[in-house]
Amino acid sequence: MNEEISSFGNTDIYLLDQILKGRFKSTDKILDIGCGEGRNLIWFLKNSFDIHGIDVNPSAIQMLRIYSASLNEKYRNEKERFMIGSAGDLPFAPHQFDVILHSAVAHFSENKSQFLNWWKEALRVLKPDGVFL
């Protein structure tokens, strides 16, 4: 497989489109809400972005921690970078991230109230001029 293509892993097509269009700067601080095992983070991890992730699944977070450390030494021993937690109660200060990835998450909400709370929380931690995907 072509190394350039494989550097994207199993990234969602909409995010891949934005990566290829140069939407992201190496200085961006990025949060993937509902990151799972990190399928959308491969390119960012390989390119040393300031990437963070949160997911309710402890096993997925453990796999992401192991995988991220194997891709880039920078992420070794940084347990707080990828954490177990809820999209509705993000443990971050307001306006902390340049980019929020929120892909294939909202449909897991149990009701309208939870759905709206997840969006509210994501927008709370996004910088005013940030990018929400």
N, CA, C and O atoms as a printed pandas DataFrame, in Angstrom:
     atom_number atom_name residue_name chain_id  residue_number  x_coord  y_coord  z_coord
0              1         N          MET        A               1    0.836   -1.180    0.000
1              2        CA          MET        A               1    0.000    0.000    0.000
2              3         C          MET        A               1    0.881    1.243    0.000
3              4         O          MET        A               1    1.908    1.276    0.678
4              5         N          ASN        A               2    0.498    2.232   -0.733
5              6        CA          ASN        A               2    1.209    3.493   -0.803
6              7         C          ASN        A               2    1.303    4.102    0.589
7              8         O          ASN        A               2    0.289    4.233    1.274
8              9         N          GLU        A               3    2.520    4.479    1.022
9             10        CA          GLU        A               3    2.733    5.026    2.361
10            11         C          GLU        A               3    1.923    6.299    2.590
11            12         O          GLU        A               3    1.412    6.520    3.688
12            13         N          GLU        A               4    1.802    7.138    1.561
13            14        CA          GLU        A               4    1.032    8.371    1.709
14            15         C          GLU        A               4   -0.432    8.073    2.021
15            16         O          GLU        A               4   -1.031    8.744    2.861
16            17         N          ILE        A               5   -1.005    7.090    1.368
17            18        CA          ILE        A               5   -2.399    6.712    1.599
18            19         C          ILE        A               5   -2.549    6.048    2.954
19            20         O          ILE        A               5   -3.493    6.355    3.682
20            21         N          SER        A               6   -1.644    5.146    3.315
21            22        CA          SER        A               6   -1.769    4.428    4.584
22            23         C          SER        A               6   -1.570    5.342    5.794
23            24         O          SER        A               6   -1.944    4.972    6.907
24            25         N          SER        A               7   -0.995    6.513    5.599
25            26        CA          SER        A               7   -0.789    7.421    6.731
26            27         C          SER        A               7   -2.100    8.002    7.253
27            28         O          SER        A               7   -2.115    8.644    8.304
28            29         N          PHE        A               8   -3.198    7.786    6.533
29            30        CA          PHE        A               8   -4.499    8.283    6.970
30            31         C          PHE        A               8   -5.310    7.231    7.716
31            32         O          PHE        A               8   -6.329    7.565    8.321
32            33         N          GLY        A               9   -4.890    5.988    7.692
33            34        CA          GLY        A               9   -5.621    4.942    8.389
34            35         C          GLY        A               9   -7.049    4.826    7.882
35            36         O          GLY        A               9   -7.291    4.877    6.676
36            37         N          ASN        A              10   -7.987    4.672    8.794
37            38        CA          ASN        A              10   -9.401    4.497    8.463
38            39         C          ASN        A              10  -10.186    5.789    8.737
39            40         O          ASN        A              10  -11.304    5.750    9.249
40            41         N          THR        A              11   -9.590    6.912    8.392
41            42        CA          THR        A              11  -10.171    8.228    8.647
42            43         C          THR        A              11  -11.487    8.413    7.899
43            44         O          THR        A              11  -11.612    8.014    6.741
44            45         N          ASP        A              12  -12.469    9.020    8.567
45            46        CA          ASP        A              12  -13.747    9.336    7.920
46            47         C          ASP        A              12  -13.495   10.196    6.684
47            48         O          ASP        A              12  -12.625   11.066    6.694
48            49         N          ILE        A              13  -14.255    9.951    5.630
49            50        CA          ILE        A              13  -14.051   10.622    4.354
50            51         C          ILE        A              13  -14.189   12.145    4.467
51            52         O          ILE        A              13  -13.469   12.877    3.789
52            53         N          TYR        A              14  -15.093   12.624    5.306
53            54        CA          TYR        A              14  -15.291   14.067    5.445
54            55         C          TYR        A              14  -14.090   14.729    6.119
55            56         O          TYR        A              14  -13.711   15.843    5.760
56            57         N          LEU        A              15  -13.499   14.051    7.084
57            58        CA          LEU        A              15  -12.300   14.566    7.731
58            59         C          LEU        A              15  -11.113   14.473    6.775
59            60         O          LEU        A              15  -10.310   15.402    6.694
60            61         N          LEU        A              16  -10.997   13.376    6.061
61            62        CA          LEU        A              16   -9.928   13.209    5.079
62            63         C          LEU        A              16   -9.956   14.353    4.069
63            64         O          LEU        A              16   -8.910   14.892    3.709
64            65         N          ASP        A              17  -11.148   14.720    3.615
65            66        CA          ASP        A              17  -11.312   15.832    2.684
66            67         C          ASP        A              17  -10.717   17.118    3.259
67            68         O          ASP        A              17  -10.027   17.853    2.553
68            69         N          GLN        A              18  -10.979   17.388    4.524
69            70        CA          GLN        A              18  -10.482   18.603    5.162
70            71         C          GLN        A              18   -8.963   18.553    5.368
71            72         O          GLN        A              18   -8.287   19.574    5.244
72            73         N          ILE        A              19   -8.434   17.382    5.679
73            74        CA          ILE        A              19   -6.977   17.225    5.813
74            75         C          ILE        A              19   -6.312   17.517    4.475
75            76         O          ILE        A              19   -5.347   18.279    4.412
76            77         N          LEU        A              20   -6.822   16.917    3.413
77            78        CA          LEU        A              20   -6.231   17.094    2.084
78            79         C          LEU        A              20   -6.354   18.529    1.578
79            80         O          LEU        A              20   -5.538   18.974    0.771
80            81         N          LYS        A              21   -7.363   19.250    2.044
81            82        CA          LYS        A              21   -7.533   20.657    1.665
82            83         C          LYS        A              21   -6.685   21.597    2.526
83            84         O          LYS        A              21   -6.710   22.812    2.328
84            85         N          GLY        A              22   -5.941   21.042    3.475
85            86        CA          GLY        A              22   -5.052   21.857    4.299
86            87         C          GLY        A              22   -5.761   22.665    5.370
87            88         O          GLY        A              22   -5.276   23.728    5.757
88            89         N          ARG        A              23   -6.893   22.187    5.855
89            90        CA          ARG        A              23   -7.700   22.909    6.853
90            91         C          ARG        A              23   -6.967   23.070    8.189
91            92         O          ARG        A              23   -7.219   24.032    8.914
92            93         N          PHE        A              24   -6.066   22.142    8.522
93            94        CA          PHE        A              24   -5.469   22.106    9.857
94            95         C          PHE        A              24   -4.030   22.614    9.846
95            96         O          PHE        A              24   -3.254   22.337    8.931
96            97         N          LYS        A              25   -3.700   23.376   10.907
97            98        CA          LYS        A              25   -2.346   23.881   11.084
98            99         C          LYS        A              25   -1.668   23.041   12.173
99           100         O          LYS        A              25   -2.329   22.541   13.083
100          101         N          SER        A              26   -0.374   22.898   12.073
101          102        CA          SER        A              26    0.360   22.090   13.058
102          103         C          SER        A              26    0.248   22.672   14.460
103          104         O          SER        A              26    0.518   21.975   15.439
104          105         N          THR        A              27   -0.139   23.920   14.572
105          106        CA          THR        A              27   -0.284   24.571   15.877
106          107         C          THR        A              27   -1.683   24.391   16.467
107          108         O          THR        A              27   -1.929   24.800   17.602
108          109         N          ASP        A              28   -2.604   23.784   15.710
109          110        CA          ASP        A              28   -3.968   23.585   16.199
110          111         C          ASP        A              28   -4.002   22.613   17.366
111          112         O          ASP        A              28   -3.316   21.592   17.368
112          113         N          LYS        A              29   -4.810   22.951   18.351
113          114        CA          LYS        A              29   -5.098   22.046   19.461
114          115         C          LYS        A              29   -6.441   21.401   19.134
115          116         O          LYS        A              29   -7.447   22.093   18.980
116          117         N          ILE        A              30   -6.452   20.072   19.030
117          118        CA          ILE        A              30   -7.603   19.340   18.503
118          119         C          ILE        A              30   -8.166   18.386   19.544
119          120         O          ILE        A              30   -7.421   17.690   20.234
120          121         N          LEU        A              31   -9.498   18.363   19.649
121          122        CA          LEU        A              31  -10.193   17.415   20.526
122          123         C          LEU        A              31  -11.115   16.542   19.690
123          124         O          LEU        A              31  -11.953   17.047   18.943
124          125         N          ASP        A              32  -10.956   15.235   19.820
125          126        CA          ASP        A              32  -11.864   14.271   19.182
126          127         C          ASP        A              32  -12.808   13.750   20.263
127          128         O          ASP        A              32  -12.408   12.988   21.143
128          129         N          ILE        A              33  -14.065   14.176   20.178
129          130        CA          ILE        A              33  -15.085   13.748   21.130
130          131         C          ILE        A              33  -15.709   12.468   20.596
131          132         O          ILE        A              33  -16.244   12.445   19.488
132          133         N          GLY        A              34  -15.640   11.397   21.393
133          134        CA          GLY        A              34  -16.093   10.084   20.924
134          135         C          GLY        A              34  -15.033    9.464   20.040
135          136         O          GLY        A              34  -15.338    8.882   18.999
136          137         N          CYS        A              35  -13.788    9.590   20.459
137          138        CA          CYS        A              35  -12.641    9.189   19.637
138          139         C          CYS        A              35  -12.515    7.687   19.433
139          140         O          CYS        A              35  -11.854    7.245   18.493
140          141         N          GLY        A              36  -13.144    6.889   20.306
141          142        CA          GLY        A              36  -12.989    5.438   20.186
142          143         C          GLY        A              36  -11.523    5.057   20.257
143          144         O          GLY        A              36  -10.787    5.558   21.107
144          145         N          GLU        A              37  -11.099    4.178   19.372
145          146        CA          GLU        A              37   -9.708    3.732   19.330
146          147         C          GLU        A              37   -8.823    4.659   18.504
147          148         O          GLU        A              37   -7.631    4.400   18.340
148          149         N          GLY        A              38   -9.408    5.744   17.982
149          150        CA          GLY        A              38   -8.603    6.755   17.300
150          151         C          GLY        A              38   -8.559    6.680   15.793
151          152         O          GLY        A              38   -7.600    7.159   15.185
152          153         N          ARG        A              39   -9.566    6.093   15.167
153          154        CA          ARG        A              39   -9.514    5.931   13.706
154          155         C          ARG        A              39   -9.351    7.256   12.966
155          156         O          ARG        A              39   -8.767    7.288   11.882
156          157         N          ASN        A              40   -9.861    8.355   13.539
157          158        CA          ASN        A              40   -9.735    9.655   12.886
158          159         C          ASN        A              40   -8.491   10.428   13.317
159          160         O          ASN        A              40   -8.293   11.568   12.897
160          161         N          LEU        A              41   -7.666    9.824   14.139
161          162        CA          LEU        A              41   -6.513   10.537   14.686
162          163         C          LEU        A              41   -5.180   10.119   14.090
163          164         O          LEU        A              41   -4.157   10.733   14.395
164          165         N          ILE        A              42   -5.163    9.098   13.254
165          166        CA          ILE        A              42   -3.911    8.534   12.733
166          167         C          ILE        A              42   -3.015    9.608   12.124
167          168         O          ILE        A              42   -1.855    9.738   12.515
168          169         N          TRP        A              43   -3.530   10.367   11.188
169          170        CA          TRP        A              43   -2.729   11.379   10.505
170          171         C          TRP        A              43   -2.229   12.432   11.491
171          172         O          TRP        A              43   -1.077   12.860   11.415
172          173         N          PHE        A              44   -3.092   12.848   12.411
173          174        CA          PHE        A              44   -2.704   13.857   13.398
174          175         C          PHE        A              44   -1.613   13.330   14.320
175          176         O          PHE        A              44   -0.667   14.048   14.642
176          177         N          LEU        A              45   -1.743   12.075   14.745
177          178        CA          LEU        A              45   -0.735   11.462   15.610
178          179         C          LEU        A              45    0.610   11.356   14.891
179          180         O          LEU        A              45    1.653   11.666   15.467
180          181         N          LYS        A              46    0.580   10.922   13.649
181          182        CA          LYS        A              46    1.819   10.766   12.876
182          183         C          LYS        A              46    2.489   12.108   12.602
183          184         O          LYS        A              46    3.693   12.161   12.350
184          185         N          ASN        A              47    1.724   13.177   12.650
185          186        CA          ASN        A              47    2.266   14.501   12.350
186          187         C          ASN        A              47    2.409   15.388   13.585
187          188         O          ASN        A              47    2.517   16.609   13.471
188          189         N          SER        A              48    2.407   14.765   14.768
189          190        CA          SER        A              48    2.709   15.419   16.049
190          191         C          SER        A              48    1.796   16.594   16.402
191          192         O          SER        A              48    2.251   17.572   16.996
192          193         N          PHE        A              49    0.521   16.508   16.045
193          194        CA          PHE        A              49   -0.435   17.543   16.443
194          195         C          PHE        A              49   -0.699   17.460   17.939
195          196         O          PHE        A              49   -0.477   16.423   18.564
196          197         N          ASP        A              50   -1.169   18.548   18.497
197          198        CA          ASP        A              50   -1.593   18.587   19.897
198          199         C          ASP        A              50   -3.028   18.048   19.923
199          200         O          ASP        A              50   -3.993   18.813   19.922
200          201         N          ILE        A              51   -3.144   16.736   19.946
201          202        CA          ILE        A              51   -4.422   16.043   19.801
202          203         C          ILE        A              51   -4.849   15.452   21.135
203          204         O          ILE        A              51   -4.036   14.910   21.884
204          205         N          HIS        A              52   -6.142   15.567   21.415
205          206        CA          HIS        A              52   -6.722   15.017   22.632
206          207         C          HIS        A              52   -7.974   14.240   22.244
207          208         O          HIS        A              52   -8.600   14.524   21.224
208          209         N          GLY        A              53   -8.331   13.260   23.063
209          210        CA          GLY        A              53   -9.521   12.479   22.774
210          211         C          GLY        A              53  -10.246   12.084   24.043
211          212         O          GLY        A              53   -9.645   11.939   25.107
212          213         N          ILE        A              54  -11.555   11.914   23.906
213          214        CA          ILE        A              54  -12.376   11.477   25.030
214          215         C          ILE        A              54  -13.428   10.507   24.512
215          216         O          ILE        A              54  -14.008   10.710   23.445
216          217         N          ASP        A              55  -13.667    9.446   25.285
217          218        CA          ASP        A              55  -14.646    8.439   24.895
218          219         C          ASP        A              55  -15.139    7.730   26.157
219          220         O          ASP        A              55  -14.408    7.629   27.142
220          221         N          VAL        A              56  -16.371    7.244   26.124
221          222        CA          VAL        A              56  -16.935    6.551   27.288
222          223         C          VAL        A              56  -16.424    5.120   27.418
223          224         O          VAL        A              56  -16.599    4.500   28.467
224          225         N          ASN        A              57  -15.802    4.591   26.383
225          226        CA          ASN        A              57  -15.366    3.201   26.372
226          227         C          ASN        A              57  -13.923    3.079   26.893
227          228         O          ASN        A              57  -12.987    3.474   26.198
228          229         N          PRO        A              58  -13.734    2.539   28.103
229          230        CA          PRO        A              58  -12.375    2.412   28.667
230          231         C          PRO        A              58  -11.442    1.563   27.806
231          232         O          PRO        A              58  -10.256    1.872   27.694
232          233         N          SER        A              59  -11.959    0.507   27.204
233          234        CA          SER        A              59  -11.114   -0.357   26.367
234          235         C          SER        A              59  -10.615    0.389   25.135
235          236         O          SER        A              59   -9.461    0.235   24.734
236          237         N          ALA        A              60  -11.484    1.193   24.539
237          238        CA          ALA        A              60  -11.095    1.969   23.363
238          239         C          ALA        A              60  -10.006    2.981   23.722
239          240         O          ALA        A              60   -9.044    3.157   22.974
240          241         N          ILE        A              61  -10.160    3.637   24.858
241          242        CA          ILE        A              61   -9.155    4.605   25.286
242          243         C          ILE        A              61   -7.820    3.907   25.564
243          244         O          ILE        A              61   -6.763    4.428   25.205
244          245         N          GLN        A              62   -7.861    2.753   26.188
245          246        CA          GLN        A              62   -6.623    2.009   26.439
246          247         C          GLN        A              62   -5.930    1.648   25.126
247          248         O          GLN        A              62   -4.711    1.777   25.011
248          249         N          MET        A              63   -6.698    1.199   24.144
249          250        CA          MET        A              63   -6.118    0.861   22.835
250          251         C          MET        A              63   -5.524    2.105   22.167
251          252         O          MET        A              63   -4.449    2.039   21.571
252          253         N          LEU        A              64   -6.225    3.235   22.268
253          254        CA          LEU        A              64   -5.725    4.477   21.679
254          255         C          LEU        A              64   -4.429    4.912   22.344
255          256         O          LEU        A              64   -3.508    5.365   21.664
256          257         N          ARG        A              65   -4.348    4.783   23.638
257          258        CA          ARG        A              65   -3.108    5.146   24.347
258          259         C          ARG        A              65   -1.929    4.296   23.872
259          260         O          ARG        A              65   -0.833    4.805   23.640
260          261         N          ILE        A              66   -2.170    3.017   23.735
261          262        CA          ILE        A              66   -1.108    2.111   23.266
262          263         C          ILE        A              66   -0.726    2.446   21.834
263          264         O          ILE        A              66    0.456    2.562   21.510
264          265         N          TYR        A              67   -1.729    2.599   20.978
265          266        CA          TYR        A              67   -1.484    2.867   19.562
266          267         C          TYR        A              67   -0.794    4.213   19.359
267          268         O          TYR        A              67    0.147    4.315   18.571
268          269         N          SER        A              68   -1.250    5.237   20.058
269          270        CA          SER        A              68   -0.648    6.561   19.884
270          271         C          SER        A              68    0.823    6.555   20.308
271          272         O          SER        A              68    1.654    7.194   19.663
272          273         N          ALA        A              69    1.144    5.851   21.369
273          274        CA          ALA        A              69    2.531    5.767   21.823
274          275         C          ALA        A              69    3.400    5.021   20.819
275          276         O          ALA        A              69    4.585    5.321   20.678
276          277         N          SER        A              70    2.819    4.052   20.125
277          278        CA          SER        A              70    3.596    3.305   19.127
278          279         C          SER        A              70    3.825    4.133   17.860
279          280         O          SER        A              70    4.806    3.919   17.149
280          281         N          LEU        A              71    2.928    5.070   17.579
281          282        CA          LEU        A              71    3.070    5.917   16.387
282          283         C          LEU        A              71    4.006    7.088   16.610
283          284         O          LEU        A              71    4.686    7.534   15.686
284          285         N          ASN        A              72    4.040    7.588   17.843
285          286        CA          ASN        A              72    4.804    8.800   18.096
286          287         C          ASN        A              72    5.213    8.829   19.569
287          288         O          ASN        A              72    4.366    8.803   20.461
288          289         N          GLU        A              73    6.492    8.881   19.800
289          290        CA          GLU        A              73    7.055    8.890   21.154
290          291         C          GLU        A              73    6.487   10.042   21.999
291          292         O          GLU        A              73    6.404    9.937   23.222
292          293         N          LYS        A              74    6.103   11.125   21.343
293          294        CA          LYS        A              74    5.556   12.305   22.035
294          295         C          LYS        A              74    4.369   11.947   22.925
295          296         O          LYS        A              74    4.157   12.595   23.951
296          297         N          TYR        A              75    3.593   10.931   22.554
297          298        CA          TYR        A              75    2.363   10.597   23.266
298          299         C          TYR        A              75    2.544    9.533   24.352
299          300         O          TYR        A              75    1.580    9.174   25.030
300          301         N          ARG        A              76    3.755    9.032   24.521
301          302        CA          ARG        A              76    4.006    8.023   25.542
302          303         C          ARG        A              76    3.870    8.649   26.934
303          304         O          ARG        A              76    4.355    9.755   27.173
304          305         N          ASN        A              77    3.219    7.947   27.833
305          306        CA          ASN        A              77    3.041    8.378   29.229
306          307         C          ASN        A              77    2.232    9.664   29.389
307          308         O          ASN        A              77    2.439   10.410   30.346
308          309         N          GLU        A              78    1.330    9.923   28.478
309          310        CA          GLU        A              78    0.454   11.088   28.593
310          311         C          GLU        A              78   -0.987   10.610   28.704
311          312         O          GLU        A              78   -1.780   10.792   27.781
312          313         N          LYS        A              79   -1.318   10.004   29.824
313          314        CA          LYS        A              79   -2.649    9.415   30.007
314          315         C          LYS        A              79   -3.768   10.440   29.958
315          316         O          LYS        A              79   -4.882   10.115   29.548
316          317         N          GLU        A              80   -3.494   11.675   30.368
317          318        CA          GLU        A              80   -4.546   12.690   30.356
318          319         C          GLU        A              80   -4.872   13.182   28.947
319          320         O          GLU        A              80   -5.878   13.865   28.756
320          321         N          ARG        A              81   -4.058   12.856   27.981
321          322        CA          ARG        A              81   -4.298   13.260   26.598
322          323         C          ARG        A              81   -5.511   12.522   26.005
323          324         O          ARG        A              81   -6.291   13.106   25.253
324          325         N          PHE        A              82   -5.656   11.266   26.343
325          326        CA          PHE        A              82   -6.777   10.449   25.879
326          327         C          PHE        A              82   -7.470    9.906   27.115
327          328         O          PHE        A              82   -6.902    9.091   27.842
328          329         N          MET        A              83   -8.691   10.351   27.356
329          330        CA          MET        A              83   -9.331   10.010   28.619
330          331         C          MET        A              83  -10.733    9.446   28.460
331          332         O          MET        A              83  -11.415    9.650   27.456
332          333         N          ILE        A              84  -11.125    8.734   29.495
333          334        CA          ILE        A              84  -12.475    8.174   29.580
334          335         C          ILE        A              84  -13.381    9.288   30.080
335          336         O          ILE        A              84  -13.089    9.936   31.085
336          337         N          GLY        A              85  -14.477    9.502   29.373
337          338        CA          GLY        A              85  -15.398   10.545   29.805
338          339         C          GLY        A              85  -16.562   10.701   28.854
339          340         O          GLY        A              85  -16.622   10.068   27.800
340          341         N          SER        A              86  -17.479   11.554   29.248
341          342        CA          SER        A              86  -18.726   11.770   28.531
342          343         C          SER        A              86  -18.686   13.019   27.656
343          344         O          SER        A              86  -18.087   14.029   28.023
344          345         N          ALA        A              87  -19.326   12.936   26.509
345          346        CA          ALA        A              87  -19.467   14.096   25.622
346          347         C          ALA        A              87  -20.301   15.188   26.268
347          348         O          ALA        A              87  -20.234   16.347   25.861
348          349         N          GLY        A              88  -21.076   14.827   27.262
349          350        CA          GLY        A              88  -21.949   15.787   27.924
350          351         C          GLY        A              88  -21.351   16.455   29.134
351          352         O          GLY        A              88  -21.991   17.303   29.756
352          353         N          ASP        A              89  -20.124   16.086   29.482
353          354        CA          ASP        A              89  -19.463   16.658   30.656
354          355         C          ASP        A              89  -17.957   16.686   30.404
355          356         O          ASP        A              89  -17.196   15.945   31.027
356          357         N          LEU        A              90  -17.546   17.543   29.491
357          358        CA          LEU        A              90  -16.139   17.593   29.082
358          359         C          LEU        A              90  -15.283   18.257   30.156
359          360         O          LEU        A              90  -15.615   19.345   30.626
360          361         N          PRO        A              91  -14.179   17.610   30.551
361          362        CA          PRO        A              91  -13.336   18.130   31.634
362          363         C          PRO        A              91  -12.299   19.147   31.157
363          364         O          PRO        A              91  -11.133   19.088   31.548
364          365         N          PHE        A              92  -12.733   20.073   30.313
365          366        CA          PHE        A              92  -11.821   21.060   29.749
366          367         C          PHE        A              92  -12.352   22.467   29.998
367          368         O          PHE        A              92  -13.557   22.682   30.128
368          369         N          ALA        A              93  -11.427   23.414   30.062
369          370        CA          ALA        A              93  -11.789   24.820   30.235
370          371         C          ALA        A              93  -12.470   25.335   28.968
371          372         O          ALA        A              93  -12.255   24.787   27.887
372          373         N          PRO        A              94  -13.276   26.366   29.087
373          374        CA          PRO        A              94  -13.908   26.962   27.905
374          375         C          PRO        A              94  -12.871   27.478   26.899
375          376         O          PRO        A              94  -11.787   27.928   27.271
376          377         N          HIS        A              95  -13.230   27.399   25.638
377          378        CA          HIS        A              95  -12.442   27.974   24.534
378          379         C          HIS        A              95  -11.000   27.454   24.505
379          380         O          HIS        A              95  -10.064   28.228   24.301
380          381         N          GLN        A              96  -10.825   26.174   24.705
381          382        CA          GLN        A              96   -9.480   25.597   24.779
382          383         C          GLN        A              96   -9.000   25.006   23.449
383          384         O          GLN        A              96   -7.793   24.881   23.241
384          385         N          PHE        A              97   -9.921   24.637   22.540
385          386        CA          PHE        A              97   -9.526   23.906   21.337
386          387         C          PHE        A              97   -9.783   24.693   20.058
387          388         O          PHE        A              97  -10.784   25.396   19.926
388          389         N          ASP        A              98   -8.849   24.554   19.120
389          390        CA          ASP        A              98   -8.982   25.170   17.800
390          391         C          ASP        A              98   -9.903   24.354   16.904
391          392         O          ASP        A              98  -10.583   24.892   16.031
392          393         N          VAL        A              99   -9.911   23.037   17.140
393          394        CA          VAL        A              99  -10.697   22.124   16.310
394          395         C          VAL        A              99  -11.388   21.104   17.206
395          396         O          VAL        A              99  -10.777   20.537   18.112
396          397         N          ILE        A             100  -12.679   20.878   16.937
397          398        CA          ILE        A             100  -13.429   19.804   17.588
398          399         C          ILE        A             100  -13.853   18.825   16.510
399          400         O          ILE        A             100  -14.504   19.202   15.535
400          401         N          LEU        A             101  -13.479   17.558   16.690
401          402        CA          LEU        A             101  -13.972   16.475   15.835
402          403         C          LEU        A             101  -15.102   15.801   16.606
403          404         O          LEU        A             101  -14.919   15.385   17.750
404          405         N          HIS        A             102  -16.243   15.698   15.991
405          406        CA          HIS        A             102  -17.439   15.158   16.661
406          407         C          HIS        A             102  -18.147   14.262   15.650
407          408         O          HIS        A             102  -19.324   14.451   15.342
408          409         N          SER        A             103  -17.404   13.289   15.144
409          410        CA          SER        A             103  -17.878   12.470   14.036
410          411         C          SER        A             103  -18.501   11.162   14.515
411          412         O          SER        A             103  -17.905   10.428   15.302
412          413         N          ALA        A             104  -19.703   10.884   14.030
413          414        CA          ALA        A             104  -20.402    9.628   14.339
414          415         C          ALA        A             104  -20.585    9.442   15.846
415          416         O          ALA        A             104  -20.360    8.358   16.383
416          417         N          VAL        A             105  -20.996   10.516   16.513
417          418        CA          VAL        A             105  -21.191   10.484   17.960
418          419         C          VAL        A             105  -22.628   10.832   18.335
419          420         O          VAL        A             105  -23.261   10.113   19.109
420          421         N          ALA        A             106  -23.139   11.919   17.795
421          422        CA          ALA        A             106  -24.434   12.466   18.223
422          423         C          ALA        A             106  -25.586   11.478   18.081
423          424         O          ALA        A             106  -26.549   11.540   18.846
424          425         N          HIS        A             107  -25.501   10.577   17.125
425          426        CA          HIS        A             107  -26.600    9.613   16.957
426          427         C          HIS        A             107  -26.693    8.617   18.110
427          428         O          HIS        A             107  -27.668    7.871   18.200
428          429         N          PHE        A             108  -25.694    8.593   18.992
429          430        CA          PHE        A             108  -25.747    7.720   20.167
430          431         C          PHE        A             108  -26.503    8.366   21.328
431          432         O          PHE        A             108  -26.747    7.711   22.341
432          433         N          SER        A             109  -26.872    9.628   21.196
433          434        CA          SER        A             109  -27.595   10.286   22.283
434          435         C          SER        A             109  -28.934    9.585   22.514
435          436         O          SER        A             109  -29.562    9.086   21.580
436          437         N          GLU        A             110  -29.347    9.561   23.758
437          438        CA          GLU        A             110  -30.570    8.850   24.140
438          439         C          GLU        A             110  -31.829    9.659   23.896
439          440         O          GLU        A             110  -32.917    9.097   23.767
440          441         N          ASN        A             111  -31.687   10.984   23.834
441          442        CA          ASN        A             111  -32.859   11.836   23.629
442          443         C          ASN        A             111  -32.397   13.214   23.158
443          444         O          ASN        A             111  -31.200   13.486   23.067
444          445         N          LYS        A             112  -33.359   14.067   22.865
445          446        CA          LYS        A             112  -33.062   15.407   22.350
446          447         C          LYS        A             112  -32.261   16.225   23.354
447          448         O          LYS        A             112  -31.337   16.943   22.971
448          449         N          SER        A             113  -32.602   16.124   24.623
449          450        CA          SER        A             113  -31.909   16.881   25.656
450          451         C          SER        A             113  -30.419   16.511   25.708
451          452         O          SER        A             113  -29.558   17.387   25.773
452          453         N          GLN        A             114  -30.133   15.224   25.680
453          454        CA          GLN        A             114  -28.740   14.782   25.706
454          455         C          GLN        A             114  -28.014   15.212   24.429
455          456         O          GLN        A             114  -26.863   15.647   24.482
456          457         N          PHE        A             115  -28.675   15.093   23.304
457          458        CA          PHE        A             115  -28.113   15.512   22.026
458          459         C          PHE        A             115  -27.692   16.985   22.084
459          460         O          PHE        A             115  -26.568   17.335   21.722
460          461         N          LEU        A             116  -28.598   17.827   22.538
461          462        CA          LEU        A             116  -28.310   19.263   22.615
462          463         C          LEU        A             116  -27.221   19.568   23.634
463          464         O          LEU        A             116  -26.412   20.471   23.418
464          465         N          ASN        A             117  -27.188   18.829   24.743
465          466        CA          ASN        A             117  -26.145   19.033   25.745
466          467         C          ASN        A             117  -24.764   18.691   25.179
467          468         O          ASN        A             117  -23.794   19.402   25.442
468          469         N          TRP        A             118  -24.672   17.620   24.412
469          470        CA          TRP        A             118  -23.386   17.241   23.812
470          471         C          TRP        A             118  -22.872   18.349   22.897
471          472         O          TRP        A             118  -21.689   18.687   22.927
472          473         N          TRP        A             119  -23.761   18.909   22.088
473          474        CA          TRP        A             119  -23.359   19.995   21.186
474          475         C          TRP        A             119  -22.951   21.230   21.995
475          476         O          TRP        A             119  -21.957   21.883   21.677
476          477         N          LYS        A             120  -23.713   21.543   23.030
477          478        CA          LYS        A             120  -23.417   22.690   23.876
478          479         C          LYS        A             120  -22.035   22.540   24.510
479          480         O          LYS        A             120  -21.253   23.490   24.533
480          481         N          GLU        A             121  -21.741   21.364   25.016
481          482        CA          GLU        A             121  -20.433   21.111   25.635
482          483         C          GLU        A             121  -19.304   21.237   24.617
483          484         O          GLU        A             121  -18.260   21.815   24.919
484          485         N          ALA        A             122  -19.502   20.707   23.433
485          486        CA          ALA        A             122  -18.473   20.804   22.391
486          487         C          ALA        A             122  -18.208   22.263   22.034
487          488         O          ALA        A             122  -17.055   22.676   21.912
488          489         N          LEU        A             123  -19.257   23.029   21.871
489          490        CA          LEU        A             123  -19.102   24.443   21.524
490          491         C          LEU        A             123  -18.499   25.250   22.673
491          492         O          LEU        A             123  -17.828   26.256   22.440
492          493         N          ARG        A             124  -18.734   24.818   23.896
493          494        CA          ARG        A             124  -18.163   25.500   25.065
494          495         C          ARG        A             124  -16.638   25.435   25.059
495          496         O          ARG        A             124  -15.981   26.417   25.405
496          497         N          VAL        A             125  -16.066   24.303   24.674
497          498        CA          VAL        A             125  -14.608   24.143   24.721
498          499         C          VAL        A             125  -13.924   24.569   23.420
499          500         O          VAL        A             125  -12.696   24.595   23.346
500          501         N          LEU        A             126  -14.709   24.900   22.401
501          502        CA          LEU        A             126  -14.176   25.351   21.119
502          503         C          LEU        A             126  -13.883   26.848   21.176
503          504         O          LEU        A             126  -14.690   27.622   21.692
504          505         N          LYS        A             127  -12.740   27.254   20.650
505          506        CA          LYS        A             127  -12.410   28.675   20.570
506          507         C          LYS        A             127  -13.423   29.373   19.665
507          508         O          LYS        A             127  -13.968   28.754   18.752
508          509         N          PRO        A             128  -13.677   30.660   19.914
509          510        CA          PRO        A             128  -14.685   31.387   19.127
510          511         C          PRO        A             128  -14.481   31.314   17.615
511          512         O          PRO        A             128  -15.459   31.297   16.868
512          513         N          ASP        A             129  -13.264   31.272   17.162
513          514        CA          ASP        A             129  -12.997   31.190   15.725
514          515         C          ASP        A             129  -12.577   29.775   15.311
515          516         O          ASP        A             129  -11.952   29.588   14.267
516          517         N          GLY        A             130  -12.928   28.777   16.141
517          518        CA          GLY        A             130  -12.511   27.405   15.902
518          519         C          GLY        A             130  -13.303   26.702   14.811
519          520         O          GLY        A             130  -14.273   27.237   14.275
520          521         N          VAL        A             131  -12.866   25.496   14.499
521          522        CA          VAL        A             131  -13.491   24.654   13.477
522          523         C          VAL        A             131  -14.189   23.484   14.163
523          524         O          VAL        A             131  -13.591   22.781   14.978
524          525         N          PHE        A             132  -15.462   23.284   13.823
525          526        CA          PHE        A             132  -16.262   22.195   14.381
526          527         C          PHE        A             132  -16.609   21.243   13.235
527          528         O          PHE        A             132  -17.303   21.628   12.294
528          529         N          LEU        A             133  -16.129   20.013   13.315
529          530        CA          LEU        A             133  -16.448   18.999   12.301
530          531         C          LEU        A             133  -17.211   17.871   12.960
531          532         O          LEU        A             133  -17.583   16.905   12.292
